[in-house]
Amino acid sequence: MRRATLSLALGLSLIALLAARGADASIHEYAGGGFAPRANSFFFHGGSEGLYASDLLSNSSSFIRFDSIVFRRTLESASRHEEMQQKTGLVEAIIVEIQDRDKIGGSYLHSDAICCTPELDKEKSCRVGEVIIRPNPENPDWPKRIQTFFDGKNEETTMVTQIVSINKTGMYYLYFMFCDPQLKGLKVTGRTVWRNPQGYLPGKMAPMMTFYGVMSLAYLALGLLWFIQFVRCWKDILQLHYHITTVIALGMCEMAFWYFEYANFNSTGTRPIGITLWAVTFTAVKKTVSRFLLLVVSMGYGVVLPTLGGITSRVAALGFIYFVASEALELVENLGNINDFSGKTRLFLVLPVAVLDATFIIWIFSSLSRTLEKLQLRRSMAKLELYRKFTNSLAVSVLISIAWIGYEVSFINSKVHLCGPCNVDTIKPLESNCEANERRSTSQVLCHFPSSISIDPTLF
């Protein structure tokens, strides 16, 4: 049993460490990424973020900045041209707001092409070798097109460093694209910096800093109230009360670390791995101790039973496995690469946590049932009433958690429906499947908390 437990723990930890690559959040790094074919074009997804419009009153700007973007083509591709020849290859950076997705590609010209063809060029609808873009009548400069050319036989070309101001709130996508098949094998290096008016936090994550700040103050207030009661009733303190104090202290540290993590993220554009690891660890420890505490209280420890007896090792083993599974999931979610997060990896790590949560819930309520029966037989009416209230509170917390899960499921379903219109227009031809589009859905953009936040019954 112990060997199986240790093997599972090591396996989940290894997966987390392999999947949790250092994330740069609103700074998107490109390290020799290749271009994928789509229709008659080749594209590289440079990032996507929810961005607020620039705040002119406070002089706070929202922008996407291109830093040291270098395109490198193959020697074979470069050798096809003359030394003095100009514009021997074109790469375009396309920035599109999600509502303008139908303006990229030839759908409005009744064509499935993304790049302009000689036939469309004859109609003077576009230029051969360029991505087809239909300007937005309300904002003729968007979707934004930035062109970078190769000259002569040069294998490399550097994109001019520039800043694209964002004057409309929305979900923005960046693609590097080329239409010339001779550029096949092109690589891109460099980075782009995405910034909101108030800092580098992506739009979908901006409310989280406020949330964790408020929760830090709430835990501080709860800790003060608990300390006052602890001092007042110190003569009647049980071992259980020390465990409750530990949970409150862990929650306070957890929320404080998350707040400082997001504050640093917002000011620098990068996630400090050290602070993030501490925040993740405090979260996993608090979840584990909270569930462990609920379980032993349900068994009657400290009220009905002086010790847990022979089941102590089983309870400890379940708690250890839960800590490892929760730590692995949190690591992958918070240290994973921002550009592409493997849904299969996340599912593989979510399932053990879900199963362990279900195990805790079943064990807690079955233990509560046995404890209530014992108290009824002993006619301990005061303790019986206390445990009934505890059972009712716990049941309400579980129902609220289930309702929240239902909301998350419906929210995810609504995102799936958003994939429909993309099948024939711009974003979808550039994505490999609907899952990729769902990950970066516009419904995540600005005002909702990420679905990884779930209601913890121990908060009630």
C-alpha positions as a LaTeX table, in Angstrom:
\begin{tabular}{lrrr}
\hline
Residue & $x$ (\AA) & $y$ (\AA) & $z$ (\AA) \\
\hline
Met1 & 0.00 & 0.00 & 0.00 \\
Arg2 & 2.77 & 2.41 & 0.99 \\
Arg3 & 4.79 & 1.51 & $-2.10$ \\
Ala4 & 1.78 & 2.15 & $-4.37$ \\
Thr5 & 1.11 & 5.46 & $-2.62$ \\
Leu6 & 4.71 & 6.57 & $-3.03$ \\
Ser7 & 4.76 & 5.52 & $-6.70$ \\
Leu8 & 1.59 & 7.51 & $-7.43$ \\
Ala9 & 2.98 & 10.56 & $-5.64$ \\
Leu10 & 6.28 & 10.44 & $-7.51$ \\
Gly11 & 4.48 & 9.94 & $-10.83$ \\
Leu12 & 2.23 & 12.96 & $-10.37$ \\
Ser13 & 5.15 & 15.09 & $-9.22$ \\
Leu14 & 7.21 & 14.11 & $-12.27$ \\
Ile15 & 4.35 & 14.97 & $-14.63$ \\
Ala16 & 3.93 & 18.34 & $-12.93$ \\
Leu17 & 7.62 & 19.18 & $-13.19$ \\
Leu18 & 7.75 & 18.17 & $-16.85$ \\
Ala19 & 4.59 & 20.07 & $-17.78$ \\
Ala20 & 5.25 & 23.17 & $-15.70$ \\
Arg21 & 7.58 & 25.13 & $-17.92$ \\
Gly22 & 8.50 & 28.62 & $-16.79$ \\
Ala23 & 5.77 & 31.02 & $-17.85$ \\
Asp24 & 6.30 & 34.60 & $-18.94$ \\
Ala25 & 2.64 & 35.51 & $-18.81$ \\
Ser26 & 2.11 & 38.77 & $-20.75$ \\
Ile27 & 5.59 & 38.53 & $-22.23$ \\
His28 & 5.40 & 35.97 & $-25.03$ \\
Glu29 & 8.78 & 34.47 & $-25.89$ \\
Tyr30 & 9.51 & 32.84 & $-29.26$ \\
Ala31 & 12.48 & 30.49 & $-29.40$ \\
Gly32 & 12.78 & 29.30 & $-32.98$ \\
Gly33 & 9.15 & 28.41 & $-33.47$ \\
Gly34 & 8.10 & 26.97 & $-36.81$ \\
Phe35 & 5.17 & 27.89 & $-39.04$ \\
Ala36 & 2.24 & 25.56 & $-39.68$ \\
Pro37 & 0.44 & 25.31 & $-43.04$ \\
Arg38 & $-3.20$ & 26.35 & $-43.22$ \\
Ala39 & $-5.12$ & 26.68 & $-46.50$ \\
Asn40 & $-2.69$ & 28.51 & $-48.86$ \\
Ser41 & $-0.79$ & 30.21 & $-45.99$ \\
Phe42 & 1.69 & 29.41 & $-43.23$ \\
Phe43 & 1.16 & 30.78 & $-39.74$ \\
Phe44 & 2.67 & 30.95 & $-36.26$ \\
His45 & 0.44 & 31.84 & $-33.31$ \\
Gly46 & 2.21 & 34.66 & $-31.46$ \\
Gly47 & $-0.17$ & 34.94 & $-28.53$ \\
Ser48 & $-3.61$ & 36.06 & $-27.45$ \\
Glu49 & $-4.70$ & 38.25 & $-24.55$ \\
Gly50 & $-7.72$ & 40.14 & $-23.29$ \\
Leu51 & $-6.76$ & 43.82 & $-23.38$ \\
Tyr52 & $-8.53$ & 46.90 & $-22.07$ \\
Ala53 & $-8.59$ & 50.08 & $-24.14$ \\
Ser54 & $-6.00$ & 52.75 & $-23.31$ \\
Asp55 & $-7.14$ & 55.11 & $-20.57$ \\
Leu56 & $-6.68$ & 58.60 & $-21.98$ \\
Leu57 & $-7.79$ & 60.35 & $-18.77$ \\
Ser58 & $-5.10$ & 58.77 & $-16.63$ \\
Asn59 & $-2.58$ & 58.67 & $-19.50$ \\
Ser60 & $-2.31$ & 54.89 & $-19.12$ \\
Ser61 & $-1.68$ & 53.10 & $-22.38$ \\
Ser62 & $-2.54$ & 49.59 & $-23.48$ \\
Phe63 & $-0.27$ & 48.14 & $-26.14$ \\
Ile64 & 1.47 & 45.23 & $-27.84$ \\
Arg65 & 5.20 & 45.78 & $-28.28$ \\
Phe66 & 7.42 & 43.81 & $-30.66$ \\
Asp67 & 10.93 & 43.28 & $-29.25$ \\
Ser68 & 13.84 & 41.81 & $-31.23$ \\
Ile69 & 11.65 & 39.74 & $-33.56$ \\
Val70 & 13.95 & 37.90 & $-35.98$ \\
Phe71 & 12.84 & 35.71 & $-38.88$ \\
Arg72 & 15.30 & 33.16 & $-40.25$ \\
Arg73 & 14.74 & 31.32 & $-43.52$ \\
Thr74 & 16.57 & 28.30 & $-44.83$ \\
Leu75 & 19.76 & 28.58 & $-46.87$ \\
Glu76 & 17.98 & 26.89 & $-49.78$ \\
Ser77 & 15.26 & 29.54 & $-49.71$ \\
Ala78 & 17.76 & 32.42 & $-49.54$ \\
Ser79 & 19.94 & 31.07 & $-52.37$ \\
Arg80 & 17.09 & 31.33 & $-54.88$ \\
His81 & 17.52 & 35.12 & $-55.02$ \\
Glu82 & 20.13 & 37.60 & $-56.24$ \\
Glu83 & 22.39 & 39.52 & $-53.85$ \\
Met84 & 21.12 & 42.98 & $-54.88$ \\
Gln85 & 17.50 & 41.97 & $-55.18$ \\
Gln86 & 15.10 & 43.68 & $-52.80$ \\
Lys87 & 12.02 & 42.30 & $-51.06$ \\
Thr88 & 12.85 & 38.64 & $-51.63$ \\
Gly89 & 10.44 & 37.40 & $-49.00$ \\
Leu90 & 7.53 & 38.78 & $-46.98$ \\
Val91 & 6.42 & 37.91 & $-43.43$ \\
Glu92 & 3.38 & 39.66 & $-41.97$ \\
Ala93 & 2.38 & 40.17 & $-38.35$ \\
Ile94 & $-1.43$ & 40.21 & $-38.18$ \\
Ile95 & $-3.17$ & 41.53 & $-35.06$ \\
Val96 & $-6.90$ & 40.93 & $-35.03$ \\
Glu97 & $-9.59$ & 41.59 & $-32.44$ \\
Ile98 & $-11.94$ & 38.63 & $-32.08$ \\
Gln99 & $-14.94$ & 40.52 & $-33.47$ \\
Asp100 & $-12.99$ & 41.21 & $-36.67$ \\
Arg101 & $-12.17$ & 37.54 & $-37.30$ \\
Asp102 & $-14.32$ & 37.48 & $-40.43$ \\
Lys103 & $-12.14$ & 40.18 & $-41.96$ \\
Ile104 & $-9.11$ & 37.91 & $-42.37$ \\
Gly105 & $-9.11$ & 35.60 & $-45.37$ \\
Gly106 & $-11.19$ & 35.52 & $-48.51$ \\
Ser107 & $-14.59$ & 34.56 & $-47.09$ \\
Tyr108 & $-16.06$ & 37.94 & $-48.03$ \\
Leu109 & $-14.72$ & 37.36 & $-51.56$ \\
His110 & $-16.37$ & 33.91 & $-51.65$ \\
Ser111 & $-12.96$ & 32.23 & $-51.48$ \\
Asp112 & $-11.45$ & 29.75 & $-49.04$ \\
Ala113 & $-8.01$ & 31.29 & $-49.51$ \\
Ile114 & $-6.22$ & 33.14 & $-46.71$ \\
Cys115 & $-3.51$ & 34.55 & $-49.00$ \\
Cys116 & $-4.28$ & 36.55 & $-52.09$ \\
Thr117 & $-4.33$ & 34.54 & $-55.34$ \\
Pro118 & $-3.61$ & 35.78 & $-58.90$ \\
Glu119 & $-7.33$ & 35.54 & $-59.68$ \\
Leu120 & $-8.25$ & 37.79 & $-56.75$ \\
Asp121 & $-5.39$ & 40.14 & $-57.63$ \\
Lys122 & $-6.86$ & 40.61 & $-61.12$ \\
Glu123 & $-10.06$ & 41.77 & $-59.43$ \\
Lys124 & $-7.93$ & 44.26 & $-57.46$ \\
Ser125 & $-9.29$ & 42.86 & $-54.24$ \\
Cys126 & $-5.85$ & 42.22 & $-52.75$ \\
Arg127 & $-2.16$ & 41.85 & $-53.62$ \\
Val128 & $-0.51$ & 38.55 & $-54.48$ \\
Gly129 & 1.74 & 37.33 & $-51.68$ \\
Glu130 & $-0.14$ & 39.12 & $-48.93$ \\
Val131 & $-2.76$ & 37.95 & $-46.45$ \\
Ile132 & $-6.27$ & 39.00 & $-47.43$ \\
Ile133 & $-7.53$ & 41.65 & $-45.00$ \\
Arg134 & $-10.76$ & 43.56 & $-45.24$ \\
Pro135 & $-10.46$ & 46.77 & $-43.17$ \\
Asn136 & $-13.03$ & 47.45 & $-40.48$ \\
Pro137 & $-15.25$ & 50.32 & $-41.75$ \\
Glu138 & $-15.46$ & 51.75 & $-38.24$ \\
Asn139 & $-11.68$ & 51.53 & $-37.75$ \\
Pro140 & $-9.83$ & 51.37 & $-41.10$ \\
Asp141 & $-6.46$ & 50.64 & $-39.43$ \\
Trp142 & $-7.73$ & 47.30 & $-38.09$ \\
Pro143 & $-7.07$ & 44.42 & $-38.39$ \\
Lys144 & $-3.45$ & 45.55 & $-38.06$ \\
Arg145 & $-0.90$ & 44.39 & $-40.64$ \\
Ile146 & 2.87 & 44.83 & $-40.08$ \\
Gln147 & 5.13 & 43.74 & $-42.95$ \\
Thr148 & 8.76 & 42.63 & $-42.75$ \\
Phe149 & 10.79 & 41.87 & $-45.89$ \\
Phe150 & 13.90 & 39.83 & $-46.59$ \\
Asp151 & 16.49 & 41.46 & $-48.87$ \\
Gly152 & 18.83 & 39.74 & $-51.30$ \\
Lys153 & 20.24 & 36.42 & $-50.10$ \\
Asn154 & 20.01 & 37.31 & $-46.42$ \\
Glu155 & 18.94 & 34.38 & $-44.30$ \\
Glu156 & 17.73 & 36.65 & $-41.50$ \\
Thr157 & 15.60 & 39.75 & $-41.24$ \\
Thr158 & 14.69 & 41.74 & $-38.14$ \\
Met159 & 11.28 & 43.21 & $-37.57$ \\
Val160 & 11.32 & 46.91 & $-36.71$ \\
Thr161 & 10.72 & 47.42 & $-32.98$ \\
Gln162 & 7.37 & 49.10 & $-32.63$ \\
Ile163 & 4.40 & 49.53 & $-30.32$ \\
Val164 & 0.79 & 48.93 & $-31.39$ \\
Ser165 & $-1.61$ & 50.93 & $-29.24$ \\
Ile166 & $-4.91$ & 49.31 & $-28.19$ \\
Asn167 & $-7.84$ & 51.71 & $-28.24$ \\
Lys168 & $-10.67$ & 49.20 & $-27.99$ \\
Thr169 & $-11.36$ & 46.68 & $-25.25$ \\
Gly170 & $-11.40$ & 43.12 & $-26.57$ \\
Met171 & $-9.67$ & 39.80 & $-27.12$ \\
Tyr172 & $-6.65$ & 40.20 & $-29.40$ \\
Tyr173 & $-4.82$ & 37.53 & $-31.40$ \\
Leu174 & $-1.38$ & 37.83 & $-32.98$ \\
Tyr175 & $-0.29$ & 35.69 & $-35.93$ \\
Phe176 & 2.93 & 35.76 & $-37.91$ \\
Met177 & 2.12 & 34.67 & $-41.48$ \\
Phe178 & 3.64 & 34.26 & $-44.91$ \\
Cys179 & 2.22 & 33.19 & $-48.25$ \\
Asp180 & 5.32 & 32.30 & $-50.28$ \\
Pro181 & 5.86 & 28.49 & $-50.22$ \\
Gln182 & 9.58 & 29.13 & $-50.82$ \\
Leu183 & 9.80 & 30.41 & $-47.22$ \\
Lys184 & 8.81 & 27.01 & $-45.89$ \\
Gly185 & 11.04 & 26.17 & $-42.91$ \\
Leu186 & 10.98 & 29.76 & $-41.60$ \\
Lys187 & 11.71 & 30.19 & $-37.86$ \\
Val188 & 10.87 & 33.08 & $-35.54$ \\
Thr189 & 12.66 & 34.27 & $-32.38$ \\
Gly190 & 12.14 & 37.24 & $-30.08$ \\
Arg191 & 9.25 & 38.31 & $-27.91$ \\
Thr192 & 6.15 & 40.45 & $-27.71$ \\
Val193 & 5.01 & 42.37 & $-24.63$ \\
Trp194 & 1.28 & 42.79 & $-23.99$ \\
Arg195 & 0.24 & 45.45 & $-21.49$ \\
Asn196 & $-3.06$ & 46.70 & $-20.09$ \\
Pro197 & $-3.50$ & 50.29 & $-18.85$ \\
Gln198 & $-3.04$ & 49.30 & $-15.21$ \\
Gly199 & $-0.25$ & 46.79 & $-15.70$ \\
Tyr200 & 0.83 & 43.58 & $-17.37$ \\
Leu201 & $-1.89$ & 41.31 & $-15.99$ \\
Pro202 & $-3.97$ & 39.86 & $-18.85$ \\
Gly203 & $-7.54$ & 41.10 & $-18.91$ \\
Lys204 & $-8.96$ & 37.75 & $-17.81$ \\
Met205 & $-6.65$ & 37.72 & $-14.76$ \\
Ala206 & $-6.89$ & 41.38 & $-13.73$ \\
Pro207 & $-9.75$ & 40.88 & $-11.22$ \\
Met208 & $-7.75$ & 38.22 & $-9.42$ \\
Met209 & $-5.36$ & 40.69 & $-7.76$ \\
Thr210 & $-8.32$ & 42.51 & $-6.20$ \\
Phe211 & $-9.92$ & 39.19 & $-5.24$ \\
Tyr212 & $-6.83$ & 37.94 & $-3.42$ \\
Gly213 & $-6.31$ & 41.32 & $-1.75$ \\
Val214 & $-9.85$ & 41.26 & $-0.36$ \\
Met215 & $-9.49$ & 37.61 & 0.69 \\
Ser216 & $-6.22$ & 38.42 & 2.51 \\
Leu217 & $-8.02$ & 41.08 & 4.54 \\
Ala218 & $-10.94$ & 38.72 & 5.16 \\
Tyr219 & $-8.61$ & 36.01 & 6.49 \\
Leu220 & $-6.84$ & 38.60 & 8.65 \\
Ala221 & $-10.17$ & 39.67 & 10.17 \\
Leu222 & $-11.14$ & 36.02 & 10.71 \\
Gly223 & $-7.77$ & 35.34 & 12.34 \\
Leu224 & $-8.20$ & 38.26 & 14.74 \\
Leu225 & $-11.70$ & 37.13 & 15.74 \\
Trp226 & $-10.49$ & 33.56 & 16.21 \\
Phe227 & $-7.53$ & 34.72 & 18.32 \\
Ile228 & $-9.81$ & 36.76 & 20.59 \\
Gln229 & $-12.09$ & 33.76 & 21.12 \\
Phe230 & $-9.07$ & 31.50 & 21.57 \\
Val231 & $-7.73$ & 33.71 & 24.38 \\
Arg232 & $-11.14$ & 34.06 & 26.04 \\
Cys233 & $-11.73$ & 30.31 & 26.16 \\
Trp234 & $-8.15$ & 29.09 & 26.55 \\
Lys235 & $-9.05$ & 26.84 & 29.52 \\
Asp236 & $-11.42$ & 24.80 & 27.33 \\
Ile237 & $-9.14$ & 24.54 & 24.30 \\
Leu238 & $-8.97$ & 21.13 & 22.63 \\
Gln239 & $-6.29$ & 19.78 & 20.30 \\
Leu240 & $-8.81$ & 20.31 & 17.50 \\
His241 & $-8.76$ & 24.06 & 18.02 \\
Tyr242 & $-5.03$ & 24.19 & 17.32 \\
His243 & $-5.67$ & 22.45 & 13.98 \\
Ile244 & $-8.34$ & 25.04 & 13.12 \\
Thr245 & $-5.85$ & 27.80 & 13.97 \\
Thr246 & $-3.37$ & 26.19 & 11.58 \\
Val247 & $-5.93$ & 26.18 & 8.75 \\
Ile248 & $-6.72$ & 29.87 & 9.26 \\
Ala249 & $-3.01$ & 30.73 & 9.32 \\
Leu250 & $-2.42$ & 28.72 & 6.15 \\
Gly251 & $-5.33$ & 30.46 & 4.42 \\
Met252 & $-3.96$ & 33.86 & 5.43 \\
Cys253 & $-0.49$ & 33.04 & 4.08 \\
Glu254 & $-1.96$ & 31.50 & 0.91 \\
Met255 & $-4.01$ & 34.58 & 0.03 \\
Ala256 & $-1.13$ & 36.94 & 0.85 \\
Phe257 & 1.30 & 35.02 & $-1.36$ \\
Trp258 & $-1.20$ & 34.94 & $-4.25$ \\
Tyr259 & $-1.82$ & 38.68 & $-3.91$ \\
Phe260 & 1.92 & 39.48 & $-4.01$ \\
Glu261 & 2.37 & 37.03 & $-6.90$ \\
Tyr262 & $-0.27$ & 38.82 & $-8.97$ \\
Ala263 & 0.99 & 42.26 & $-7.91$ \\
Asn264 & 4.52 & 41.37 & $-9.06$ \\
Phe265 & 3.09 & 39.84 & $-12.24$ \\
Asn266 & 1.18 & 43.06 & $-12.90$ \\
Ser267 & 4.21 & 45.31 & $-12.42$ \\
Thr268 & 6.83 & 43.24 & $-14.29$ \\
Gly269 & 4.91 & 41.10 & $-16.79$ \\
Thr270 & 6.55 & 37.89 & $-15.55$ \\
Arg271 & 5.54 & 35.39 & $-12.91$ \\
Pro272 & 8.20 & 34.98 & $-10.21$ \\
Ile273 & 8.66 & 31.23 & $-9.89$ \\
Gly274 & 9.73 & 31.44 & $-6.24$ \\
Ile275 & 6.62 & 33.28 & $-5.04$ \\
Thr276 & 4.38 & 31.16 & $-7.27$ \\
Leu277 & 5.82 & 27.94 & $-5.85$ \\
Trp278 & 5.23 & 29.15 & $-2.31$ \\
Ala279 & 1.67 & 30.22 & $-3.14$ \\
Val280 & 0.95 & 26.88 & $-4.84$ \\
Thr281 & 2.39 & 24.95 & $-1.90$ \\
Phe282 & 0.39 & 26.90 & 0.67 \\
Thr283 & $-2.74$ & 26.28 & $-1.40$ \\
Ala284 & $-2.09$ & 22.54 & $-1.58$ \\
Val285 & $-1.22$ & 22.29 & 2.14 \\
Lys286 & $-4.30$ & 24.27 & 3.18 \\
Lys287 & $-6.59$ & 22.13 & 1.03 \\
Thr288 & $-5.06$ & 18.96 & 2.43 \\
Val289 & $-5.19$ & 20.03 & 6.08 \\
Ser290 & $-8.75$ & 21.35 & 5.65 \\
Arg291 & $-10.03$ & 18.08 & 4.25 \\
Phe292 & $-8.07$ & 16.07 & 6.81 \\
Leu293 & $-9.58$ & 18.19 & 9.59 \\
Leu294 & $-13.12$ & 17.77 & 8.26 \\
Leu295 & $-12.63$ & 14.01 & 8.07 \\
Val296 & $-11.28$ & 13.53 & 11.60 \\
Val297 & $-13.97$ & 15.82 & 13.07 \\
Ser298 & $-16.60$ & 13.77 & 11.24 \\
Met299 & $-15.13$ & 10.65 & 12.82 \\
Gly300 & $-15.67$ & 12.25 & 16.23 \\
Tyr301 & $-12.03$ & 13.02 & 17.03 \\
Gly302 & $-11.71$ & 15.48 & 19.91 \\
Val303 & $-15.41$ & 15.31 & 20.74 \\
Val304 & $-16.44$ & 11.64 & 20.79 \\
Leu305 & $-13.12$ & 9.81 & 20.31 \\
Pro306 & $-9.83$ & 10.66 & 22.07 \\
Thr307 & $-7.79$ & 9.09 & 19.23 \\
Leu308 & $-8.37$ & 7.76 & 15.71 \\
Gly309 & $-6.94$ & 4.35 & 16.55 \\
Gly310 & $-5.94$ & 2.02 & 13.72 \\
Ile311 & $-7.28$ & 4.20 & 10.86 \\
Thr312 & $-4.70$ & 6.95 & 11.43 \\
Ser313 & $-2.36$ & 5.54 & 8.77 \\
Arg314 & $-5.15$ & 5.32 & 6.17 \\
Val315 & $-6.24$ & 8.90 & 6.83 \\
Ala316 & $-2.61$ & 10.09 & 6.62 \\
Ala317 & $-2.04$ & 8.18 & 3.36 \\
Leu318 & $-5.14$ & 9.73 & 1.77 \\
Gly319 & $-4.00$ & 13.17 & 2.89 \\
Phe320 & $-0.49$ & 12.67 & 1.48 \\
Ile321 & $-1.78$ & 11.48 & $-1.90$ \\
Tyr322 & $-4.19$ & 14.42 & $-2.03$ \\
Phe323 & $-1.38$ & 16.89 & $-1.26$ \\
Val324 & 0.81 & 15.52 & $-4.06$ \\
Ala325 & $-2.06$ & 15.44 & $-6.60$ \\
Ser326 & $-3.20$ & 18.96 & $-5.68$ \\
Glu327 & 0.37 & 20.33 & $-5.76$ \\
Ala328 & 0.94 & 18.78 & $-9.20$ \\
Leu329 & $-2.27$ & 20.26 & $-10.61$ \\
Glu330 & $-1.56$ & 23.72 & $-9.18$ \\
Leu331 & 1.99 & 23.67 & $-10.53$ \\
Val332 & 0.86 & 22.86 & $-14.06$ \\
Glu333 & $-1.93$ & 25.44 & $-13.99$ \\
Asn334 & 0.22 & 28.26 & $-12.65$ \\
Leu335 & 3.61 & 27.54 & $-14.19$ \\
Gly336 & 2.45 & 26.19 & $-17.55$ \\
Asn337 & 3.32 & 28.02 & $-20.74$ \\
Ile338 & 0.80 & 30.75 & $-21.48$ \\
Asn339 & 0.65 & 30.12 & $-25.24$ \\
Asp340 & $-0.40$ & 26.52 & $-25.23$ \\
Phe341 & $-1.67$ & 24.49 & $-22.32$ \\
Ser342 & $-2.16$ & 20.80 & $-22.88$ \\
Gly343 & $-5.78$ & 19.94 & $-22.16$ \\
Lys344 & $-4.87$ & 16.25 & $-21.90$ \\
Thr345 & $-2.19$ & 16.97 & $-19.29$ \\
Arg346 & $-4.61$ & 19.03 & $-17.24$ \\
Leu347 & $-7.31$ & 16.36 & $-17.50$ \\
Phe348 & $-4.84$ & 13.70 & $-16.37$ \\
Leu349 & $-4.04$ & 15.79 & $-13.28$ \\
Val350 & $-7.61$ & 16.93 & $-12.58$ \\
Leu351 & $-9.03$ & 13.40 & $-12.46$ \\
Pro352 & $-6.98$ & 12.22 & $-9.43$ \\
Val353 & $-7.93$ & 15.36 & $-7.50$ \\
Ala354 & $-11.60$ & 14.91 & $-8.39$ \\
Val355 & $-11.56$ & 11.24 & $-7.36$ \\
Leu356 & $-9.80$ & 12.07 & $-4.09$ \\
Asp357 & $-12.28$ & 14.87 & $-3.37$ \\
Ala358 & $-15.13$ & 12.43 & $-3.94$ \\
Thr359 & $-13.40$ & 9.95 & $-1.62$ \\
Phe360 & $-13.11$ & 12.58 & 1.09 \\
Ile361 & $-16.79$ & 13.57 & 0.73 \\
Ile362 & $-18.05$ & 9.97 & 0.89 \\
Trp363 & $-15.81$ & 9.14 & 3.84 \\
Ile364 & $-16.79$ & 12.35 & 5.67 \\
Phe365 & $-20.54$ & 11.81 & 5.37 \\
Ser366 & $-20.37$ & 8.10 & 6.16 \\
Ser367 & $-18.31$ & 8.93 & 9.26 \\
Leu368 & $-20.78$ & 11.65 & 10.24 \\
Ser369 & $-23.61$ & 9.14 & 9.97 \\
Arg370 & $-21.86$ & 6.70 & 12.34 \\
Thr371 & $-20.95$ & 9.49 & 14.77 \\
Leu372 & $-24.55$ & 10.72 & 14.90 \\
Glu373 & $-25.74$ & 7.18 & 15.59 \\
Lys374 & $-23.27$ & 6.82 & 18.47 \\
Leu375 & $-24.36$ & 10.13 & 19.99 \\
Gln376 & $-28.02$ & 9.14 & 19.74 \\
Leu377 & $-27.34$ & 5.83 & 21.50 \\
Arg378 & $-25.40$ & 7.60 & 24.24 \\
Arg379 & $-28.11$ & 10.30 & 24.49 \\
Ser380 & $-25.48$ & 13.05 & 24.37 \\
Met381 & $-27.99$ & 15.66 & 23.27 \\
Ala382 & $-25.68$ & 18.70 & 23.36 \\
Lys383 & $-23.02$ & 17.00 & 21.21 \\
Leu384 & $-25.72$ & 15.54 & 18.97 \\
Glu385 & $-27.15$ & 19.00 & 18.29 \\
Leu386 & $-23.65$ & 20.32 & 17.61 \\
Tyr387 & $-22.96$ & 17.58 & 15.06 \\
Arg388 & $-26.33$ & 18.04 & 13.38 \\
Lys389 & $-25.55$ & 21.71 & 12.80 \\
Phe390 & $-22.12$ & 20.73 & 11.53 \\
Thr391 & $-23.66$ & 18.18 & 9.15 \\
Asn392 & $-26.19$ & 20.71 & 7.82 \\
Ser393 & $-23.47$ & 23.35 & 7.26 \\
Leu394 & $-21.29$ & 20.85 & 5.46 \\
Ala395 & $-24.19$ & 19.68 & 3.27 \\
Val396 & $-24.98$ & 23.29 & 2.28 \\
Ser397 & $-21.30$ & 23.85 & 1.40 \\
Val398 & $-21.23$ & 20.74 & $-0.80$ \\
Leu399 & $-24.45$ & 21.79 & $-2.57$ \\
Ile400 & $-22.98$ & 25.24 & $-3.26$ \\
Ser401 & $-19.84$ & 23.59 & $-4.64$ \\
Ile402 & $-21.94$ & 21.36 & $-6.91$ \\
Ala403 & $-23.91$ & 24.39 & $-8.11$ \\
Trp404 & $-20.63$ & 26.18 & $-8.86$ \\
Ile405 & $-19.38$ & 23.19 & $-10.81$ \\
Gly406 & $-22.63$ & 23.22 & $-12.79$ \\
Tyr407 & $-22.09$ & 26.88 & $-13.58$ \\
Glu408 & $-18.55$ & 26.16 & $-14.77$ \\
Val409 & $-19.79$ & 23.33 & $-17.00$ \\
Ser410 & $-22.44$ & 25.56 & $-18.56$ \\
Phe411 & $-19.87$ & 28.30 & $-19.02$ \\
Ile412 & $-17.50$ & 25.92 & $-20.80$ \\
Asn413 & $-20.39$ & 24.75 & $-23.00$ \\
Ser414 & $-21.11$ & 28.35 & $-23.94$ \\
Lys415 & $-17.45$ & 28.71 & $-24.98$ \\
Val416 & $-17.75$ & 25.60 & $-27.13$ \\
His417 & $-20.69$ & 27.17 & $-28.94$ \\
Leu418 & $-18.49$ & 30.16 & $-29.75$ \\
Cys419 & $-16.28$ & 27.87 & $-31.81$ \\
Gly420 & $-19.05$ & 27.47 & $-34.39$ \\
Pro421 & $-18.70$ & 30.74 & $-36.34$ \\
Cys422 & $-14.93$ & 30.26 & $-36.48$ \\
Asn423 & $-15.15$ & 27.21 & $-38.72$ \\
Val424 & $-15.45$ & 29.23 & $-41.90$ \\
Asp425 & $-13.72$ & 32.47 & $-41.12$ \\
Thr426 & $-10.35$ & 33.62 & $-39.95$ \\
Ile427 & $-9.37$ & 32.41 & $-36.57$ \\
Lys428 & $-10.50$ & 28.87 & $-37.13$ \\
Pro429 & $-8.48$ & 28.30 & $-40.33$ \\
Leu430 & $-5.42$ & 29.29 & $-38.33$ \\
Glu431 & $-6.18$ & 26.98 & $-35.39$ \\
Ser432 & $-5.72$ & 23.26 & $-35.59$ \\
Asn433 & $-8.98$ & 22.48 & $-33.80$ \\
Cys434 & $-11.79$ & 23.93 & $-31.78$ \\
Glu435 & $-10.03$ & 23.10 & $-28.55$ \\
Ala436 & $-7.35$ & 25.69 & $-29.27$ \\
Asn437 & $-9.96$ & 28.32 & $-29.99$ \\
Glu438 & $-11.89$ & 27.38 & $-26.87$ \\
Arg439 & $-8.75$ & 27.91 & $-24.76$ \\
Arg440 & $-8.56$ & 31.48 & $-25.89$ \\
Ser441 & $-12.27$ & 32.23 & $-26.19$ \\
Thr442 & $-13.41$ & 35.82 & $-25.99$ \\
Ser443 & $-15.69$ & 34.87 & $-23.13$ \\
Gln444 & $-12.59$ & 34.57 & $-20.95$ \\
Val445 & $-11.51$ & 38.09 & $-21.74$ \\
Leu446 & $-12.14$ & 40.59 & $-19.04$ \\
Cys447 & $-14.43$ & 39.94 & $-16.17$ \\
His448 & $-14.66$ & 36.33 & $-15.09$ \\
Phe449 & $-12.54$ & 34.42 & $-12.59$ \\
Pro450 & $-10.70$ & 31.47 & $-14.15$ \\
Ser451 & $-12.56$ & 28.19 & $-13.84$ \\
Ser452 & $-9.74$ & 26.73 & $-11.76$ \\
Ile453 & $-11.18$ & 28.59 & $-8.76$ \\
Ser454 & $-13.61$ & 26.31 & $-7.02$ \\
Ile455 & $-15.48$ & 26.77 & $-3.78$ \\
Asp456 & $-13.74$ & 25.06 & $-0.91$ \\
Pro457 & $-16.18$ & 23.67 & 1.68 \\
Thr458 & $-13.70$ & 24.59 & 4.40 \\
Leu459 & $-14.26$ & 28.28 & 3.71 \\
Phe460 & $-17.74$ & 28.06 & 5.22 \\
\hline
\end{tabular}
